[in-house]
Amino acid sequence: MASQGRRRRPPRRPETVVPGEAAETDSELSASSSEEELYLGPSGPTRGRPTGLRVAGEAAETDSDPEPEPTAAPGDLPALVVQRDTAGEAWGAEETPAPAPTRSLLQLRLAESQARLDHDVAAAVSGVYRRAGRDVAALASRLAAAQATGLAAAHSVRLARGDLCALAERLDIVAGCRLLPDIRGVPGTESEQDPGPRA
């Protein structure tokens, strides 16, 4: 009988709880809207506004807060222009060398004539320089030979002058010497005078 006298507890409604940090009591369900929890109410159709759903984020303080109205863009802004990025397509394209420009027959003839003219001018100038160089070298050799000849002649003149000076000194010594006999008074040295013609 005692068991009949006990009150029967009403069956508890099943709740679906998402893994996370659960609230300890029912009074903490409205503590903070920034908690990363998600509670779903009892299964079954509900009337009116659904309750028991909490999403992570910053919730509005009251339901009476006005929602911000969208503002129209000012008319002085330039129009939006969308440009497609074609850099990938440009990178994917294979780079090919530009074809060489074709030259006409007249241009080829002019180029050949210019090349021949340049060659002739260079040959003429180089020939003139070579001939001038040879002439200058010949003149330099001749000048060197003349200089050598002049030096030799100067040396010969210097030697001859030295010899003449020595001879003059000897003649002075001979003329000034008193020890030599006077050969002018020696008999027999004078030529006999021829007698005049006999009568």
Stockholm file with secondary structure:
# STOCKHOLM 1.0

chainA/1-199         MASQGRRRRPPRRPETVVPGEAAETDSELSASSSEEELYLGPSGPTRGRPTGLRVAGEAAETDSDPEPEPTAAPGDLPALVVQRDTAGEAWGAEETPAPAPTRSLLQLRLAESQARLDHDVAAAVSGVYRRAGRDVAALASRLAAAQATGLAAAHSVRLARGDLCALAERLDIVAGCRLLPDIRGVPGTESEQDPGPRA
#=GR chainA/1-199 SS CHHHHSCCCCCCCCCEECSSCCCSSGGGGGSCTTSCCCEECCSSCCCSSCCSCCCSSCCCSCTTCCCCCCCCCCTTSCCCCCCCCCHHHHHHSCCCCCCCCCCCHHHHHHHHHHHHHHHHHHHHHHHHHHHHHHHHHHHHHHHHHHHHHHHHHHHHHHHHHHHHHHHHHHHHHHHHCSCSCCTTSCTTSSCCCCCCCCC
#=GC SS_cons         CHHHHSCCCCCCCCCEECSSCCCSSGGGGGSCTTSCCCEECCSSCCCSSCCSCCCSSCCCSCTTCCCCCCCCCCTTSCCCCCCCCCHHHHHHSCCCCCCCCCCCHHHHHHHHHHHHHHHHHHHHHHHHHHHHHHHHHHHHHHHHHHHHHHHHHHHHHHHHHHHHHHHHHHHHHHHHCSCSCCTTSCTTSSCCCCCCCCC
//
